[in-house]
Amino acid sequence: MSSALATESVSRENKKVATKRIVLVGQPNVGKSCLFNALTGRYVTVSNFPGTTVDVTKGTGLVAGELCEIIDSPGIDSLLVRSDEERVTRSLLLDRPGAIVLVADSKNLPRALTLFLELSDLKLPQVLCLNMKDEALSRGCRLDAKKLSSLIGVPVAQTVAVTKEGLGDLREAIAKAQIPVVSTPWLSGLKEPLSQLKNLLGDAHGWLAPVLLQNHMPAEEIGQWINPKASQGVFELVQKLRRQFVRSPAMVLAETRQSYARELASQVWLAPRSADRNGKQISHALDSLGLWCLRPWPGYLIASLILWGVYQFVGVLAAQTAVKFLEDQVFGNWINPTVTALAQTLVPWKLAQDFLVGPYGIVTMALTYALALILPIVTAFFLALGFLEDSGYLPRLSVLANRALRLVGLNGKSIIPLILGIGCGTMAVLTTRILETKRERLIASFLLALAVPCSAQLGVIIAMSYGMAPWVLATWIMVVGGTFLTAGALAGKLLPGISSPLLIEIPPLRFPRWDNLASKVWVRLKWYLFEAVPLFIYGTAALFVLDATGALKIIEQSLSPIVHGWLGLPHEAAGALLVGFFRRDYGAAGLYYLQRQGMLNLRQGAVSLVTITLLLPCVAQFMVLIRERGIKAALAISGLVVGYALLASGILNRCLVFLGA
């Protein structure tokens, strides 16, 4: 059955219950998500895995006429867990799905077979999907897929996910999934410990022995996969066996698998065949560029140019041009006046009218903010991020940033959420999931809340600085940059633990396919529309209630002594700082309005820029902080941010007064 017909069949038969669960597994950057999209129909769900904040994508697809549930798992290099994403993938596999599809990069067969051997120990039906066949051929890499299949005992399919080449062969292979005939060749020092552990686990759970031996899994977690009453005994035996090893069992197992994987790969490689001349030239050029991107020179220059391009695309084209058109023309002249007229005609109650179209109305504030201000920015960032992901550049940027980010207790992977934070702090907090440890996710979330302004806010800040002396912007850069480095360094020293090493796959550079990029962006935008937009509505509703009850005015008046006395700002700035919690760009815009009215001198301008940047994340980012880090961590981060922002801004005010600014 062709992929198109299969997709249509899934759409027509979506009410049937899937009878088999198939998990797509693979290392990062092997095209797993692209294959998932090709295998599934329109009915796809993205939800948190139970007990975590990691999103798992599920869909349905037809395999040999049988409707199956297909799960796209987070990328892994091994069942040795280092992050929440890897823990989720391990849980999906230990739940014993009907079949595993290992998606691998055709150009790196030994690495793929190393993971294959580890998965083979689970004794589950498996399929090996060698993706990116076109890239392998363009580099002259060929292999005998039939011989490989006979050696490992499972079907092998070769695919090009972006063009859907080989998709039919993959469906047939999934229908014939088998338990592999090969497994990790245990060294003599491993056989006895594994035998003891398997005897205790019994025949039904003996497959769990290698996983337990190489992972630090507490008794309560072991109890999820075996009889909870026996989990403590198994845990104690694992700890006893692990103490017998001079070297880590995980390292011994990994080296054993790598050696056997290279041996298997050597038996199936065919003599290189010349690729077409153009393909060779393009591959050689991209390979050379990929190496340059990893070196300090010209790597930092290339990174600067790419980040400048991203800023122009997101910060200028989206955050200024597109936002201005949507806010002023689409919502300002078309949608909001029309909805206001309808509300005044059809809704007889003034309070209800204000709830919809008032200063803090659901349409005039929440939806205008979510769709006119934020949607174009996140869309542009999704496009830019997708391009960097699919091109293979993002891991190279992480390598370049690794040394600098270690100063603040992070590793190179953190550059991704930090860059995203300039576009939207809410989205950036979500992407901290890619970091390996809870400590690193906490530090990154703290820095995003404290010292990374969103692009909408940054645009207003830059506009304000243009009307002031050059030293104002220079002061803002020094204070905010110094805060980022100092706060990060302190957090890195005070929080227990150490930065995890940067373990990251460096894929070859490639030209992204626009249809695949569009599909990826659309999946992310659906999440934004259905999960993030409601947060803006809830926040605006809370602001409306405060305003309607008079509490908003009281809060503004109570802030006045701090704002005027300590920060040295005019009384009117209190309202701008308060609204900045609900809409960061509105808070900055309120200060910009005061400056345009001549109510801020240069000293007050510098203090206001620092204050609105450091003070508080917007309500949407705060709510996502609660969701990702928990209520205690979110409140602690917010308290530290507010305290530091007021202290730093007040000290800056006193210093500038002393200097006569």
C-alpha positions in Angstrom: 0.0 0.0 0.0 1.4 3.4 -0.9 2.0 5.9 1.9 -0.7 8.3 0.5 -3.3 5.5 0.5 -2.3 4.4 3.9 -2.7 7.9 5.3 -6.2 8.2 3.7 -7.1 4.8 5.1 -6.1 5.9 8.6 -8.2 9.1 8.2 -11.2 7.0 7.2 -10.8 4.4 9.9 -9.6 6.7 12.8 -12.4 5.4 15.0 -10.9 1.9 15.1 -8.8 1.0 18.1 -5.1 0.5 17.5 -4.2 -3.1 18.3 -0.4 -2.8 18.4 2.0 -0.3 19.8 5.1 0.6 17.9 7.9 2.8 19.3 10.3 4.7 17.0 13.7 4.9 18.6 16.9 6.5 17.5 19.8 8.7 18.1 19.3 12.5 17.7 19.3 13.9 14.1 18.5 10.7 12.3 15.1 11.8 10.8 12.9 9.9 13.3 10.2 12.6 13.6 10.1 12.9 9.8 9.5 9.2 9.5 6.8 9.4 12.2 5.0 12.1 10.2 5.1 9.9 7.1 3.9 6.8 8.9 0.9 8.4 10.8 -2.3 10.0 9.6 -3.8 13.3 10.6 -4.8 12.2 14.0 -1.7 13.0 16.1 -1.6 14.0 19.7 1.2 15.6 21.7 1.1 15.2 25.5 3.3 15.0 28.6 4.5 11.5 29.5 3.0 10.6 32.9 5.1 12.0 35.7 7.2 14.2 33.5 7.1 17.4 31.5 8.5 15.7 28.4 6.2 15.7 25.4 5.6 12.5 23.6 4.0 12.4 20.1 1.6 9.6 19.3 -0.4 8.8 16.1 -1.9 5.9 14.2 -0.8 4.2 11.1 -1.7 1.2 9.0 0.8 -1.7 8.9 -0.2 -4.7 6.8 -3.9 -3.7 7.2 -3.6 -3.5 11.0 -4.2 -0.1 12.7 -1.2 0.5 15.0 -0.4 3.2 17.6 3.0 4.7 16.6 5.0 6.7 19.2 7.8 9.1 18.4 10.2 8.8 21.4 12.8 11.4 22.4 16.3 10.7 20.9 18.7 8.5 22.8 22.3 7.2 22.5 21.9 4.5 25.0 19.5 3.1 27.7 22.0 4.6 30.2 19.8 7.6 31.3 21.3 11.1 31.5 18.2 13.3 30.9 14.4 13.3 31.3 14.0 12.7 27.6 16.1 9.5 27.7 14.3 8.4 30.9 11.0 8.7 29.0 12.3 6.6 26.0 13.6 4.0 28.4 10.2 3.8 30.1 8.4 3.4 26.7 10.7 0.5 25.9 10.5 -1.2 29.3 6.7 -1.1 29.0 7.2 -3.8 26.3 5.7 -2.4 23.1 4.7 -4.6 20.3 7.7 -3.7 18.2 10.7 -1.3 18.1 11.7 0.5 14.9 15.3 1.6 15.4 15.8 4.6 13.0 19.5 5.1 12.2 21.8 7.2 10.0 23.0 5.1 7.0 26.3 6.9 7.1 27.1 5.7 10.6 26.3 2.0 10.7 28.6 1.0 13.6 27.0 3.6 15.9 23.5 2.4 14.9 24.4 -1.2 15.5 25.8 -0.3 19.0 22.4 0.9 20.0 20.8 -2.0 18.2 22.7 -4.5 20.3 21.6 -2.8 23.5 18.0 -2.8 22.4 18.3 -6.5 21.4 18.9 -7.4 25.0 15.3 -6.4 25.7 14.1 -9.4 23.6 11.5 -7.4 21.8 10.5 -7.6 18.1 12.6 -5.1 16.2 13.2 -3.5 12.8 16.3 -1.6 11.7 15.5 1.4 9.5 18.6 2.8 7.8 17.5 6.4 7.0 19.3 9.1 4.9 20.1 6.6 2.2 20.6 9.4 -0.3 23.3 11.1 1.9 25.1 7.8 2.3 25.1 7.2 -1.5 26.3 10.7 -2.2 29.3 9.9 -0.1 29.9 6.6 -1.8 28.7 4.5 1.2 26.9 1.3 0.2 26.0 -1.8 2.2 24.3 -5.1 1.7 21.0 -4.7 3.5 19.9 -8.4 2.9 23.2 -9.7 4.4 22.8 -7.4 7.4 19.3 -8.6 7.9 20.4 -12.2 7.9 23.3 -11.5 10.3 21.2 -9.7 13.0 17.9 -11.6 12.4 15.5 -8.7 11.9 14.1 -6.9 8.8 16.2 -4.0 7.5 14.7 -1.2 5.5 16.5 1.6 3.7 14.7 5.0 3.5 14.9 8.6 2.7 12.4 10.1 5.2 12.1 13.6 3.6 11.0 12.1 0.2 9.2 9.1 1.7 11.4 6.8 -0.4 11.4 3.3 1.0 8.3 3.9 3.1 6.5 1.0 1.7 9.4 -1.3 2.4 9.5 0.0 6.0 5.8 -0.8 6.5 6.4 -4.3 5.3 9.4 -4.7 7.5 7.4 -3.5 10.6 4.8 -6.2 9.8 7.6 -8.8 9.9 9.4 -7.5 13.0 11.3 -10.2 14.8 13.3 -10.7 18.0 17.0 -10.3 17.0 19.2 -13.3 16.8 22.2 -11.3 18.0 22.8 -9.7 21.4 25.6 -8.2 23.4 28.5 -10.7 23.6 29.1 -10.8 27.4 32.6 -10.7 28.6 33.7 -13.4 31.2 33.6 -10.8 33.9 30.0 -9.9 33.2 28.5 -13.4 32.7 28.3 -14.4 36.4 26.8 -11.1 37.7 24.2 -11.1 34.9 23.4 -14.8 35.6 22.8 -14.0 39.3 20.6 -11.1 38.5 18.6 -13.0 35.8 18.0 -15.9 38.3 16.6 -13.4 40.8 14.4 -11.7 38.2 13.1 -14.9 36.8 12.3 -15.9 33.2 9.6 -13.2 32.8 12.0 -10.3 33.6 15.4 -11.6 32.8 15.7 -9.2 30.0 15.8 -6.4 32.5 19.2 -7.5 33.9 21.5 -5.5 31.6 19.4 -2.4 32.0 19.6 -2.6 35.8 23.3 -3.4 35.8 24.3 -0.2 33.9 21.7 2.2 35.4 21.5 3.7 38.9 17.8 2.8 39.3 16.2 3.1 42.8 14.1 0.3 44.3 10.8 2.2 43.8 11.6 2.7 40.1 12.5 -1.0 39.7 9.2 -1.8 41.2 7.5 -0.3 38.2 8.7 -3.2 36.0 8.7 -6.1 38.4 6.7 -7.2 41.5 7.1 -4.2 43.9 7.6 -6.6 46.8 10.7 -8.0 45.1 12.2 -4.7 44.0 14.2 -4.1 47.2 15.9 -7.4 47.0 16.8 -6.8 43.3 18.1 -3.3 44.2 20.3 -4.7 46.9 21.7 -7.4 44.6 22.4 -4.8 41.8 24.3 -2.6 44.3 26.3 -5.6 45.5 27.2 -6.7 41.9 28.1 -3.2 40.9 30.7 -2.9 43.7 32.5 -5.9 42.2 33.5 -3.9 39.2 36.7 -1.9 39.0 35.3 -0.1 36.0 31.7 1.0 35.5 29.5 -1.8 34.1 28.0 0.7 31.7 31.4 1.5 30.2 32.4 -2.1 29.9 29.1 -2.9 28.2 29.4 0.1 25.8 32.9 -0.9 24.7 31.8 -4.5 24.2 28.9 -3.5 22.0 31.0 -0.9 20.0 33.6 -3.6 19.2 31.0 -6.1 18.1 29.1 -3.5 16.1 32.2 -2.5 14.1 32.7 -6.2 13.4 29.2 -6.6 12.1 29.4 -3.4 10.0 32.7 -4.6 8.4 30.9 -7.7 7.0 28.2 -5.8 5.1 30.0 -2.7 3.7 30.3 -2.9 -0.1 33.0 -1.4 -2.2 32.5 2.4 -2.6 30.8 3.5 -5.8 31.4 6.8 -7.3 28.6 9.3 -6.6 27.7 11.8 -9.2 30.1 14.7 -9.6 27.7 17.4 -8.4 26.7 15.4 -5.4 30.4 14.9 -4.5 31.1 18.6 -4.8 28.2 19.6 -2.7 28.9 17.0 -0.1 32.6 18.0 0.0 31.7 21.7 0.3 29.2 21.1 3.1 31.7 18.8 5.0 34.3 21.5 4.8 31.9 24.2 6.0 30.8 21.9 8.8 34.4 21.6 10.0 34.9 25.4 9.8 31.8 25.9 12.0 33.4 23.8 14.8 36.8 25.7 14.9 37.2 28.9 16.8 38.2 30.6 13.6 36.2 31.1 11.5 33.5 29.3 13.7 32.8 32.4 15.9 32.5 34.6 12.9 30.1 32.2 11.2 28.1 32.0 14.4 27.9 35.8 14.7 26.7 36.1 11.1 24.1 33.3 11.6 22.8 34.8 14.9 22.7 38.3 13.3 20.6 36.7 10.5 18.3 35.1 13.1 17.9 38.4 14.9 17.1 40.2 11.6 14.5 37.6 10.7 12.9 37.3 14.2 13.7 40.6 15.9 13.2 42.9 12.9 11.1 41.2 10.3 8.8 39.4 12.7 8.9 41.4 16.0 8.7 44.8 14.2 7.4 44.6 10.7 5.0 41.7 11.1 3.9 42.7 14.6 3.3 46.3 13.5 1.1 45.2 10.6 -0.9 42.7 12.7 -1.3 44.9 15.7 -2.0 48.2 14.0 -3.8 47.1 10.8 -5.3 43.7 11.3 -6.3 44.0 15.0 -6.2 47.8 15.4 -8.3 48.7 12.3 -10.2 45.6 11.4 -10.8 43.0 14.2 -10.9 45.1 17.4 -13.2 47.9 16.0 -15.6 45.2 14.5 -15.7 43.1 17.7 -16.1 46.3 19.8 -19.1 47.4 17.7 -20.7 44.0 17.9 -20.1 43.8 21.7 -21.7 47.2 22.2 -24.7 46.2 20.1 -25.3 42.6 21.3 -24.0 42.7 24.9 -26.2 45.0 27.2 -23.9 44.8 30.3 -21.1 47.3 30.4 -19.0 45.0 32.6 -19.3 42.2 30.1 -18.4 44.5 27.3 -15.3 45.6 29.1 -14.4 41.9 29.8 -14.4 41.3 26.0 -13.2 44.6 24.5 -12.1 46.9 27.4 -8.6 48.0 28.3 -8.1 44.5 29.8 -10.4 42.7 27.4 -10.1 39.1 26.2 -10.1 40.2 22.6 -8.5 43.7 22.8 -5.7 42.5 25.1 -5.3 38.7 25.4 -5.9 37.7 21.8 -4.3 40.8 20.4 -1.2 40.0 22.5 -1.2 36.3 21.8 -1.9 36.5 18.0 -0.7 39.9 16.9 2.4 40.3 19.1 3.6 36.8 20.1 2.4 34.6 17.2 4.5 36.2 14.5 7.6 36.1 16.8 7.2 32.5 17.8 6.4 31.5 14.2 9.6 33.1 13.0 11.6 31.5 15.8 10.1 28.1 15.0 11.2 28.6 11.4 14.7 29.7 12.4 15.1 27.0 15.0 13.8 24.3 12.5 16.2 25.5 9.9 19.1 25.4 12.3 18.0 21.9 13.5 17.5 20.4 10.0 20.7 21.9 8.6 22.8 20.3 11.4 24.2 23.7 12.5 22.7 23.8 16.0 25.0 21.1 17.5 28.0 23.1 16.2 26.8 26.2 17.9 26.5 24.3 21.1 30.1 23.2 20.8 31.3 26.8 20.2 29.3 28.1 23.2 30.3 25.3 25.6 33.4 26.9 27.1 31.7 30.3 27.8 28.5 28.7 29.2 30.5 26.6 31.7 31.2 29.9 33.5 27.6 30.0 34.5 27.2 26.3 35.4 25.8 25.2 32.0 27.1 23.4 29.0 26.8 24.3 25.3 23.3 22.8 24.8 22.0 25.8 26.9 22.6 28.1 24.0 19.4 26.9 22.5 16.9 28.0 25.2 19.0 31.2 25.8 18.7 32.2 22.1 15.0 31.3 22.2 14.6 33.5 25.2 15.3 36.6 23.1 12.3 35.7 21.1 9.9 34.5 23.8 10.9 33.6 27.4 7.8 31.3 27.7 9.0 29.1 24.8 12.6 29.2 26.0 11.6 27.8 29.5 10.0 24.9 27.7 13.1 24.1 25.7 15.2 23.8 28.9 13.9 20.2 28.8 16.8 19.3 26.4 19.3 19.9 29.3 20.5 16.7 31.0 20.2 17.6 34.7 17.6 19.3 37.0 20.4 21.6 38.2 21.1 22.9 34.7 17.4 23.3 33.9 17.0 25.3 37.1 19.9 27.6 36.3 18.8 28.2 32.7 15.2 29.0 33.9 16.6 31.4 36.5 18.7 33.3 33.9 15.9 33.4 31.4 13.6 35.0 34.0 16.3 37.4 35.2 18.5 38.7 32.4 17.2 37.7 29.0 14.7 40.2 27.6 12.1 39.0 25.0 12.4 40.4 21.5 9.1 42.4 21.8 10.5 44.1 25.0 14.0 44.4 23.4 12.6 46.3 20.5 11.1 48.9 22.8 14.3 49.1 24.8 16.3 49.7 21.7 13.8 52.4 20.6 14.1 54.1 24.0 17.9 54.1 23.8 17.9 55.7 20.4 16.5 58.9 22.0 19.1 59.0 24.8 22.8 59.5 25.1 25.0 56.5 24.1 26.1 55.9 27.6 22.6 54.9 28.6 22.6 51.9 26.3 26.2 51.0 27.3 25.1 51.1 31.0 22.2 48.8 30.3 24.4 46.3 28.4 27.0 46.3 31.2 24.5 45.9 34.0 22.4 43.2 32.3 25.4 41.3 30.9 27.2 41.5 34.3 24.0 40.2 36.0 23.9 37.3 33.6 27.5 36.3 34.2 27.5 36.9 38.0 24.1 35.4 38.8 24.9 32.4 36.6 28.3 31.8 38.2 26.8 32.1 41.7 23.9 29.8 40.9 26.4 27.3 39.5 28.5 27.4 42.7 25.6 27.4 45.2 23.4 24.6 43.6 24.8 21.1 44.3 26.2 19.1 41.4 28.4 19.8 38.5 27.8 20.8 34.8 27.2 17.7 32.7 29.7 17.1 29.9 28.6 18.1 26.4 27.8 14.8 24.8 26.3 15.7 21.4 26.1 14.1 18.0 27.5 16.3 15.2 25.5 15.5 12.1 26.7 16.5 8.6 25.5 19.8 7.3 22.7 19.5 4.8 20.1 21.7 3.0 16.8 21.5 4.9 13.7 20.4 2.9 11.0 23.1 3.1 8.1 20.7 3.2 9.6 18.9 6.2 10.4 22.3 7.8 6.8 23.5 7.3 5.4 20.3 8.8 7.6 20.7 11.9 6.7 24.3 12.4 3.0 23.6 12.1 3.2 20.9 14.8 4.9 23.4 17.1 2.4 26.1 16.3 -0.5 23.9 17.1 1.0 23.5 20.6 1.3 27.2 20.9 -2.3 27.9 19.9 -3.9 25.2 22.0 -1.7 25.3 25.1 0.1 28.7 25.4 -2.7 31.1 24.1 -5.1 30.0 27.0 -2.4 31.2 29.4 -2.6 34.7 28.0 -6.4 34.6 28.4 -6.2 33.5 32.1 -3.6 36.3 32.8 -5.7 39.0 31.2 -8.8 37.8 33.0 -7.0 38.1 36.3 -5.9 41.7 35.4 -9.5 42.6 34.5 -10.7 41.4 37.9 -8.0 43.5 39.7 -8.9 46.5 37.7 -12.7 46.1 38.1 -12.4 45.7 41.9 -10.0 48.7 42.3 -7.2 46.5 43.5 -5.0 47.4 40.5 -5.1 51.1 41.5 -4.2 50.2 45.1 -1.3 48.0 44.0 0.0 50.9 41.8 -0.2 53.3 44.7 1.5 50.9 47.1 4.4 50.6 44.7 4.9 54.3 44.4 7.3 54.7 47.4 9.6 52.0 46.0 9.4 53.3 42.4 9.8 57.0 43.3 11.8 56.9 46.5 14.3 54.0 45.8 14.4 53.8 42.0 14.1 57.6 41.5 11.5 57.2 38.8 8.3 59.3 38.4 5.2 58.1 40.2 3.6 57.2 36.8 6.2 54.5 36.2 4.6 52.3 38.9 1.8 51.4 36.5 4.2 50.6 33.7 6.2 48.2 35.9 3.1 46.5 37.1 1.6 46.0 33.7 5.0 44.7 32.6 4.3 41.5 34.6 1.2 40.8 32.4 2.8 42.1 29.2 6.5 42.8 29.2 6.4 44.9 26.1 3.5 46.9 27.4 5.6 47.7 30.5 8.5 48.8 28.4 6.1 50.7 26.1 4.7 52.6 29.2 8.1 53.7 30.1 8.8 54.7 26.4 5.6 56.8 26.5 6.9 58.6 29.6 10.2 59.3 27.9 8.5 60.6 24.8 6.5 62.9 27.1 9.7 64.3 28.5 9.0 62.7 32.0 12.3 60.7 32.1 15.7 62.3 32.3 18.8 60.4 31.2 19.4 58.9 34.7 15.8 57.8 35.0 16.0 56.4 31.5 19.0 54.2 32.3 17.4 53.0 35.6 14.0 52.3 33.9 15.7 50.2 31.1 17.5 48.1 33.7 14.5 47.7 35.9 12.0 46.6 33.2 14.6 44.1 31.9 15.4 42.5 35.2 12.2 42.9 37.2 9.9 40.0 36.4 9.0 37.6 33.6 5.6 38.0 32.1 2.7 36.0 33.6 2.8 33.4 30.8 6.4 32.7 31.5 5.7 32.6 35.2 2.9 30.0 34.7 5.1 27.9 32.4 7.8 28.1 35.2 5.3 26.6 37.6 4.5 23.9 35.1 8.1 23.0 34.3 9.9 23.6 37.6 7.1 23.4 40.2 5.4 26.0 42.3 8.2 26.2 44.9 10.9 26.7 42.4 8.9 29.2 40.4 8.1 31.3 43.5 11.8 31.1 44.6 13.0 32.2 41.2 10.5 35.1 41.1 11.4 36.2 44.6 15.1 36.3 43.8 14.5 38.1 40.5 12.3 40.8 42.1 14.7 41.3 45.0 17.8 41.5 42.8 16.1 43.7 40.2 15.0 46.3 42.8 18.4 46.1 44.6 20.5 46.5 41.4 18.3 49.2 39.9 18.3 51.2 43.2 22.0 50.9 43.5 22.4 52.0 39.9 20.2 55.0 40.6 22.3 56.0 43.6 25.5 55.6 41.6 24.2 57.8 38.8 23.1 60.4 41.2 26.5 60.4 42.8 28.1 60.8 39.4 25.8 63.7 38.6 24.0 62.0 35.7 
